[in-house]
Amino acid sequence: MKPISSLDRLRLNILFEDLSDDAFQTLKPKLKERKFHENDVILEDESEGMELYLITAGRVKIVKRTRSGEENMLALLHEGDFFGELEMVDGRPRSARVVAMEDCVVFTLHKDDFDALLQASHPFTIRLMQMMSLRLRSSNTYFINELERSSRKAIVELRHMEQLNEAAKVVNSTLDLDKLLSLILDTALKIVEGDRGTLYLLDEKKKELWSKVLRGSELVTIRLPLGKGIAGYVGASGDTLNISDAYLDSRFNPEFDKKTGYHTRTILCMPMKNKDDKIIGVLQLLNKQKGDFTRDDEHFINALSIHASIAIENARLYESEKAYHRMREEVRLAARIQADLLPKVHPEIAGYDVAGTSIPAQVVGGDYFDYIPVDEHQWAVCLGDVSGKGLPASLLMANLQATLRGQTYPGVSVKECLSRSNKLLHRSTSIDKFVTLFYAILDTRTHRLVFSNAGHDNPYFHSEKNPVQRLSTGGIVLGAIEEFSFEESEIAFRPGDLLVIYSDGVADAMNKKEEFFGEERIAETILKYREFSARELMEKILSTVRKFVGKHPQFDDMTLLILKRKAR
């Protein structure tokens, strides 16, 4: 049997069903064969249309692109069908794009020949009108169905939006982190109709997920290593797992089911990400009440996680703020306690003028000075600097004060007091903590000062014979080693003699050029104002340091103690 040619197939086209054979034979020479490959664009939307297309082989699709860029298929045409007729009738540009879905063979009929056929063949005209009417009805049905589908979709999306808005209100209703985690989980389960679940937060430092669960009436913390189990996998990878049968997934651990009698069927496990797309936790939901968790469930949980992540971060910030305020209050109380440990007034020492102060670099400091009465004629004076700054230093300073006062009593020499204090500090502090200290006992009857220096900046002793004498006799810092024999020396205090003890925060005060105030400037200031009272000299030293430093911030505690014998 001789195969049917493409042109003969054209005779079977639905447009030519009522066309006579003679009329078709007259039309044949005017038809031009054209071939297209798969995905070829046969007609472009908005292009000029001068031809009618009749399909003899293959399939084509009629598509229309929306303003948003979405492509919608309007029709799928097969062998024996046709397209381009509207442009032949109304003479306007093409209203859609036509694309070959596979290799196609079509015949084209020019508009002039199409118009002539309409005039010559009444059956052809009727058939064309019937087909256009049929296609119009089909289009109407299609668009009505699309409108209904869009309406249903809009209603569902509106309901989801309302649910999401309500969920956002719920998760933002508290700043208590424990309550918030429970609210987020309950909200997620309610919306997706899950039975139970767990909300994990990520501990980046420990590479773990953690959550709080009820055991009886008590909230206990559980931890899960990243990468382990389903939640651990999601926390590490950031993937979403929607599992329809938990027992068929190798990552599922059935031990919980065995212990509790619960049977896990479906699992939706999703990462929770913040606004920077960083994973902060994992939400694991179990056993949807009807069927499996859906793609809509995933979309909703993903949207909820954005609000939940912000709420969690706000709760964490609130917790941090509360902790910060608690710490500030504790520091404020510590500063008050520390201030109470330092002398509030300068003592009346017969024949002597004394002054002292401590200016911490932070709210609390690590410098210490003191006047300790030994008996009615003896006074211990001391100034120390503990290692570190802030609260740790203030605690060690309090320890130092208690230790020294406990070892200062009649009959105990200066070096013995330091040896005992050193041993006690070594036993009560860590190896990296130590104290520098200048400690001396003044006898107001003999005007002799016995002193020992435990690694502290050498004080200045100003007298007529030696204006810049430094007092260095002593030993190592306190607390470094348990057993150490300190040395002591003695000097005479004559009328007008002056002792200036200071902490390294004075000498190391720095200006914006990163220059130190230095010991030379301390000595110069003492010599310049040596005739002033102890308090006035102290103020002159401090004001000179402030002028030198300018607006550069203080980085270390500054402490001064000045002891001056009055002139006769």
Disulfide bonds with the S-S distance in Angstrom:
none
